[in-house]
Amino acid sequence: MTSTWAAEALARLDEEKARAGVTPLGEFPLPASWGVRLWLKDESAQPTGTLKHRLARALFADAIAAGRIVAGTTVVEATGGSMAVAQAYFARLLGLPYIAVMPAKSPGEAVERLGGTCRHVDPPLAIYEQAARLADDVGGHYMDHYSSAATVDWRGGSLADELFEQVTECPRWVVVGAGTGATSAAVGRRLHAGGLPGRLAVVDPENSAYFPGWVYDAPDYSTGMPSRIEGIGRPRMEPAFAPDLVDLLIPVPDAASVAAARWVRQVTGLPVGPATGTNLWGALEIIARMRAQGARGDVVTLIGDARPGHLRACHDDGWAKSKGLDWRPYEERLARLLEGHNEGRATGGRSGG
């Protein structure tokens, strides 16, 4: 009975992946004279509107294939935001109870709309211990995505797999952020294993451990401070992050992330989050270096999520002011760089495989 359920559950996940299809790759307008093209891989087109969708699917598939999740298993996770929403989506798809243990100030409405339950905990760092204990108490499975992402089997569904099937030639640079570190690791492995000429850059917000840990070659580096940029940045180097695969790590001020997110919205119309702004800022830094060196080629980065809630956050002047994030100097820098070249929306991209 259990093996039958597992086979059916894995088939459902495969069917969902097929329905979700390929997310678009659209061009961000830059002057043709630069000889550099910037592409945005839009993960907000996923059914849950987030980059976390692929990892959540892979985590469920991996746990089911290994027998850690069986019919009726209560899935417990320590997370808020996009990962909680994505996991709640897949739990509902598979008919499994789902509980997200999240910091007290994290909104849980989206999880509850998908049939999940939210347990709010204070202080925020207590969510991990509480989730592990809750999973034991209910006889469930603690997903623990920060640790599990290091060994997850993507089953051919990683962003890296899809991206390199979409492009006609290898990008000169791929620029991504790091939350669990799984996406950057998947891209880096694809570049290195295939002997491809492209390079991997990771962008990192304030307070995150990835930039200093990478610079000092300290895999246990910890800042102990949370990132203010939802979805990326961690107070410690996570197990899934593969620093040896990273060619460049770019620290990005949080206010610059806000300014760049607003710029993405101006160009694409999408209400993206500040993590997408971090990606764009890093990509434009690389493009500026390429131009200074006379280099040509393609740069690819990500739209991680786009949802109306961001209009009340990073796109709202009052919110930014309340967080002490003065985006205006960075907006001026973007305007000087892109003035006269940002009319219109990002063009429809190469979405085929």
TAJOFEN-V983846 format. One line per field, one symbol per residue. ss: DSSP state (A for helix, B for strand, O for the rest). phi: phi as a letter, one per 40 degrees, with the letter a starting at -180 (. if undefined). burial: + if it has 9 or more other C-alpha atoms within 8 Angstrom, else -. A space follows every 50 residues. Layout:
ss=???
phi=???
burial=???
//
This chain:
ss=OAAAAAAAAAAAAAAAAAAAOOOOBBBBOOOAAAOBBBBBBBAAAOOOOB OAAAAAAAAAAAAAAOOOOOOOOOBBBBOOAAAAAAAAAAAAAAOOOBBB BBBOOOOOAAAAAOOOBBBBBOOAAAAAAAAAAAAAAAOOBBOOAAAAOO OOOOOOOOAAAAAAAAOOOOOOBBBBBOOOOAAAAAAAAAAAAOOOOOBB BBBBOOOOAAAAAAAOOOOOOBOOOOOOOOOOOOOBOOOOOOAAAOOBBB BOOAAAAAAAAAAAAAAAOOOBOAAAAAAAAAAAAAAAAAAAAOOOBBBB BBBOBBOAAAAAOOOOAAAAAAOOOOOAAAAAAAAAAAOOOOOOOOBOOO OOO
phi=.cccccccccccccccccccgcccbbcccbccccgbbbbbccccccdcga dcdcccccccccccccgcbbdgcccbbbabgcccccccdcccdcgbcbbb cbddcccbccccccgcbbbcbbcdccccccccccccccgbbccfcccccc bcccfgbcccdcdcccccacccbbbbcbbcgcccccccccccccgcccbb bbbbccgcccccccccfbcbcacgbccccdgbgbcaccdccbcccccabb cbdccccccccccdcdcbgcccccccccdcdccccccccccccgcbhbbb bbccaaaddcccbccbcccccccgbccccccccccccbdgbbcgbccdbc ccc
burial=----++--++-++---+-----++++++++----++++++++++++-+++ +++++++++++++++---++--++++++++++++++++++++---+++++ ++++-+-+--++-+++++-+++-+-+++-+++-+++---+++++++++++ -+-+--+++++++--++--+++++++++++++++++++++++-----+++ ++++++++++++++---+--+++--++-++++++++++++++--++--++ ++-+++++++++++++++-++++++++++++++---+--++---++++++ +++++++--+++++++--+++---+-+--++--+---+---+--++---+ +--
//
